[in-house]
Amino acid sequence: SNADLPYPEVQLSNNQIVRIDPTNYALYRESKNREDRKKIFEVFFETLQKFHRTFGTKLYGELKKNLFYKNVRRYDSSLHASMDRNNIPVVVFHKLIENVNKNLDTLHRYLRLRGKMLGISDLQFYDAYPSLTKEVDLTYTYDQARDLIQRSLSSLGKEYNTIIKKSFEENWIDVYPNPGKRTGAYMDGIAYDVHPYILLNYKGKYNDVSTLTHELGHALHSYFSNKNQDYVNSHYPIFLAEVASTVNEALLMDHMLNHIEDKNERLALLGNLLDGFRGTLFRQTQFAEFELKIHDLTEKGEALTGDKFTEIYLEIFKKYYGHSDRVMHIDDQYGVEWAYIPHFYYNFYVYQYSTSF
């Protein structure tokens, strides 16, 4: 997915030709031009579909691996095996899915608001990402992002902010996308005797600024844990880690709203905050529900393929976005989205984003 998949190029309405790999897909799906968004989604998901059997084989192998460890260590389920390492009761996972499902009408209300603000009566999945305000395009250089983050985190104290500054000045961060580079963003603080490292694919949007402060939350968590604990006790559970990162995001948003007076910019930021609820609470729980379903089927002895993953994912996807109630249309071609999500290889990881949020 990162290095070998032959992602296609497309020509946009401004005659720009772009390669629609995962990084550019994430960037251009926010385009203000609806036809461009539609084209980008079509070619990206067509590419995933061409390799869905290979992705399916890999994901099923991951599920079988988790099943093996569940069996040899005599856990009740793969979910139980995963959550037991951090002493989290499995009821936390189940209650998250149960209560989010009870409140999907809140997500649907937001989606209807999105359609109203964008002036779109037939809301499609490719309309899920552009800014709610057409007048504003929130973009920031990397230097501007650094300044905003340092100011937004000033309340965490001198020592914390000294390390933030150090991380920028001493190149702890691989900032920009490159061919073959891992997509998304990631922090690794496991190297006990050196500073943490951060991988970004910075594209200049507000989400990229928010992602940077998110990863810095992880980095500072690791830095202080490594500094103050011996090696054996320096590691922390992901269930706790995502609290540090989401707090940084909240502080950034608070800073922005307290210092921006332009009505449209504030509206764009509030729209971004709502998108955060959609993406971190509802979407990650949607992923968690998919994970639970495919693990359950594997534990029952069912062999899963790319086609089966798509069928399961599409059913859950349509439920969350209100497809049957005509809240947002989810085209069947988007059922292969599971192949795009690397977190499904992290063994019940994503529910922790929702719980921390």
C-alpha positions in Angstrom: 0.0 0.0 0.0 2.8 2.4 0.9 5.4 1.6 -1.7 4.3 -0.9 -4.3 0.7 -0.3 -5.3 0.4 1.4 -8.8 -1.7 4.4 -7.9 -3.1 6.2 -10.9 -2.8 9.9 -11.9 -5.8 12.1 -12.6 -6.3 15.5 -14.1 -8.3 17.9 -12.0 -10.5 20.7 -13.1 -7.6 23.2 -12.9 -5.6 20.9 -15.3 -3.3 19.8 -12.4 -2.3 16.2 -12.7 -1.9 14.4 -9.4 -1.1 10.9 -8.3 -3.9 9.6 -6.1 -1.9 7.7 -3.5 -3.2 7.6 0.1 -1.5 10.9 1.0 -2.9 12.8 -1.9 -6.3 11.1 -1.5 -6.4 12.5 2.0 -5.5 15.9 0.7 -7.6 16.2 -2.4 -10.8 14.7 -0.9 -11.1 18.1 0.8 -11.3 19.8 -2.6 -14.0 22.5 -3.0 -14.8 21.2 -6.5 -17.3 18.4 -6.2 -16.5 16.8 -9.5 -12.9 16.6 -8.5 -13.8 14.9 -5.3 -16.0 12.4 -7.1 -13.2 11.6 -9.6 -10.6 11.2 -6.8 -12.8 8.8 -4.8 -13.6 6.7 -7.9 -10.0 6.2 -9.0 -8.7 5.6 -5.4 -11.3 3.0 -4.6 -11.0 1.4 -8.0 -7.3 0.9 -7.2 -8.1 -0.7 -3.9 -10.7 -2.9 -5.5 -8.2 -4.3 -8.0 -6.1 -5.7 -5.1 -8.9 -6.5 -2.7 -8.1 -10.3 -2.8 -4.5 -9.7 -1.8 -5.6 -7.2 1.0 -8.2 -9.8 2.1 -5.6 -12.6 2.3 -3.3 -10.4 4.4 -6.1 -9.2 6.8 -7.4 -12.8 7.2 -3.8 -13.8 8.1 -3.8 -11.2 10.8 -7.0 -12.5 12.2 -5.7 -16.1 12.2 -2.6 -14.9 14.0 -4.8 -13.3 16.7 -6.9 -16.4 16.9 -3.7 -18.5 17.5 -2.6 -16.5 20.4 -6.1 -16.4 21.8 -6.2 -20.2 21.7 -2.8 -21.0 23.1 -3.2 -18.5 25.9 -6.8 -19.7 26.6 -8.6 -16.5 26.3 -12.4 -16.3 25.8 -11.9 -14.3 22.6 -9.3 -12.4 20.5 -10.8 -9.2 22.0 -10.3 -10.5 25.5 -6.7 -11.4 24.7 -6.0 -8.0 23.3 -7.6 -6.0 26.1 -6.3 -8.1 29.0 -2.7 -6.8 28.5 -3.9 -3.4 29.8 -6.4 -4.8 32.3 -9.3 -3.2 30.4 -12.7 -5.1 30.8 -14.1 -6.2 27.4 -17.4 -4.5 28.5 -15.7 -1.2 27.8 -15.4 -2.2 24.1 -19.0 -3.5 23.8 -20.5 -0.5 25.6 -18.7 1.9 23.3 -20.3 0.2 20.2 -23.7 -0.1 21.9 -23.9 3.5 23.0 -22.5 5.0 19.8 -25.1 3.0 17.9 -27.8 4.4 20.2 -26.7 7.9 19.2 -26.2 7.6 15.5 -29.0 10.1 15.1 -26.5 12.7 16.3 -24.1 11.8 13.5 -27.0 11.9 11.0 -28.0 15.4 12.3 -24.4 16.6 11.7 -24.4 15.1 8.2 -27.7 16.8 7.3 -26.1 20.1 8.6 -23.1 19.4 6.4 -25.3 19.0 3.4 -27.2 22.2 4.2 -24.1 24.3 4.6 -22.5 22.9 1.4 -25.8 23.4 -0.5 -26.0 19.7 -1.4 -29.3 17.9 -1.3 -28.0 14.4 -2.4 -25.1 14.1 0.1 -22.5 11.5 -1.0 -19.6 10.0 0.9 -17.2 12.1 -1.2 -18.9 15.2 0.4 -17.7 14.1 3.9 -14.4 16.0 4.0 -14.4 19.5 2.5 -14.7 22.5 4.8 -18.2 23.4 5.8 -17.5 27.0 4.8 -16.7 27.6 1.2 -15.3 31.1 1.8 -12.4 29.8 4.0 -9.5 27.5 3.2 -7.5 27.0 6.4 -3.9 26.5 5.4 -0.7 26.9 7.3 3.0 26.7 6.6 5.0 24.4 8.8 6.6 27.4 10.5 3.1 28.8 11.2 2.1 25.4 12.6 5.1 25.3 14.9 4.2 28.7 16.3 0.6 27.9 16.8 1.4 24.7 18.6 4.0 26.3 20.9 1.6 29.1 21.9 -1.4 26.7 22.4 0.7 24.5 24.7 2.1 27.3 26.8 -0.2 26.4 29.7 1.5 23.1 30.2 4.6 24.8 31.6 8.1 25.8 30.9 9.7 22.4 30.9 7.1 20.9 28.6 7.5 23.8 26.1 11.3 23.6 26.3 11.1 20.0 25.0 8.6 21.0 22.3 11.0 23.6 21.1 13.8 21.1 21.3 11.8 18.6 19.1 11.5 21.2 16.4 15.1 22.5 16.5 16.8 19.1 16.7 14.9 17.3 13.9 12.9 14.8 15.8 10.3 15.1 13.0 10.2 13.8 9.4 7.8 16.3 8.1 6.8 16.0 4.4 5.5 13.2 2.2 7.9 11.3 -0.1 7.4 8.5 -2.6 7.2 5.1 -0.7 7.0 6.8 2.7 4.6 5.3 5.2 1.2 7.2 5.0 -0.5 9.1 7.9 1.4 10.1 11.0 3.2 8.1 13.7 5.3 8.6 16.8 7.9 6.1 18.1 9.2 6.6 21.6 10.2 3.0 22.3 14.0 3.8 21.9 14.6 4.4 25.6 18.0 6.1 25.4 17.3 8.5 22.6 14.6 11.1 21.9 11.2 10.1 20.3 10.8 10.2 16.6 7.8 11.5 14.7 6.7 10.7 11.1 4.4 13.1 9.4 3.0 13.7 5.9 2.4 17.4 6.3 0.3 19.0 3.6 -0.5 22.4 5.2 -4.2 21.9 6.2 -5.5 22.6 9.7 -5.9 18.9 10.2 -2.1 18.6 9.6 -1.5 21.1 12.4 -3.8 19.2 14.7 -2.1 15.9 13.7 1.3 17.4 14.5 0.3 18.5 18.0 -1.4 15.1 18.5 1.9 13.3 17.7 3.8 15.7 19.9 1.5 14.7 22.7 2.7 11.1 22.3 6.3 12.3 21.9 6.3 14.3 25.1 4.5 11.5 27.0 7.3 9.1 25.9 10.1 11.6 26.6 9.0 12.3 30.2 8.1 8.6 30.9 11.6 7.5 29.6 13.2 10.3 31.6 11.5 9.5 34.9 11.0 5.8 34.8 13.4 2.8 34.5 13.2 0.9 31.2 10.9 -1.8 32.5 8.3 0.7 33.7 8.6 3.3 31.0 6.1 1.9 28.6 2.5 2.9 28.7 -0.7 1.4 27.3 -2.3 2.9 24.2 -5.5 3.3 26.1 -3.7 5.9 28.2 -1.5 7.3 25.3 -4.4 8.7 23.3 -5.4 10.9 26.2 -2.1 12.8 26.0 -2.5 13.3 22.2 -6.2 14.3 22.2 -5.6 16.8 25.0 -3.1 18.6 22.8 -5.6 18.7 20.0 -8.2 20.3 22.4 -5.7 22.9 23.6 -4.9 23.8 20.0 -8.6 24.3 19.1 -9.2 26.3 22.3 -6.2 28.6 21.4 -7.5 29.1 17.8 -11.0 29.9 18.9 -9.8 32.4 21.5 -7.6 34.3 19.1 -9.5 34.3 15.8 -12.2 36.9 15.4 -13.1 36.4 11.7 -16.6 34.9 11.7 -16.0 32.6 8.7 -12.6 31.3 10.0 -14.2 30.6 13.4 -17.1 28.7 11.6 -14.5 26.7 9.6 -12.7 25.8 12.9 -16.0 24.8 14.6 -16.8 22.7 11.5 -13.4 21.0 11.9 -14.2 20.3 15.5 -17.4 18.6 14.5 -15.5 16.6 11.9 -13.3 15.5 14.8 -16.3 14.0 16.6 -17.3 12.3 13.4 -13.8 11.0 12.6 -12.6 10.1 16.1 -15.8 9.0 17.9 -18.1 7.7 15.3 -15.7 6.6 12.5 -13.3 4.8 14.9 -16.2 3.0 16.6 -17.4 2.0 13.1 -14.0 0.5 12.6 -14.1 -1.2 16.0 -17.5 -2.8 15.2 -16.0 -4.1 11.9 -13.0 -5.5 13.8 -15.2 -7.3 16.3 -17.4 -8.8 13.6 -14.5 -10.2 11.5 -12.8 -11.6 14.6 -16.0 -13.3 15.8 -16.5 -14.9 12.4 -12.9 -16.1 12.3 -13.3 -17.6 15.8 -16.4 -19.5 14.5 -14.2 -21.1 11.8 -15.4 -19.0 8.8 -12.8 -18.4 6.1 -12.9 -14.7 5.1 -11.9 -13.2 1.7 -11.7 -9.7 0.3 -15.2 -10.0 -1.0 -16.5 -11.0 2.4 -14.7 -8.2 4.2 -16.2 -5.7 1.7 -19.7 -7.2 2.3 -19.4 -6.9 6.1 -17.8 -3.5 6.0 -20.3 -2.0 3.7 -23.3 -3.1 5.8 -21.8 -1.4 8.9 -20.7 1.6 6.9 -24.2 2.2 5.5 -25.7 1.9 8.9 -23.5 4.6 10.5 -24.0 7.1 7.7 -27.8 6.6 7.4 -27.7 5.3 3.9 -31.2 3.7 4.1 -32.7 6.9 5.6 -31.1 8.9 2.8 -28.9 10.9 5.1 -25.7 10.2 3.1 -25.5 7.9 0.1 -22.7 5.3 0.4 -21.9 3.8 -3.0 -21.2 0.1 -3.0 -17.7 0.7 -4.4 -16.7 2.3 -1.1 -17.2 -1.0 0.7 -13.5 -1.8 0.1 -12.4 1.1 2.3 -11.3 -1.5 4.9 -8.3 -2.2 2.7 -7.1 1.4 3.2 -7.1 1.3 7.0 -3.7 0.1 8.5 -5.0 0.1 12.0 -6.8 -3.2 11.4 -3.4 -4.8 11.7 -3.0 -3.4 15.2 -5.3 -5.9 17.0 -8.2 -3.9 18.4 -6.5 -0.6 18.5 -9.0 1.9 17.2 -11.6 1.8 20.0 -9.0 3.6 22.2 -9.2 6.7 20.0 -13.0 6.9 20.7 -12.7 6.2 24.4 -9.8 8.7 24.9 -11.7 11.4 22.9 
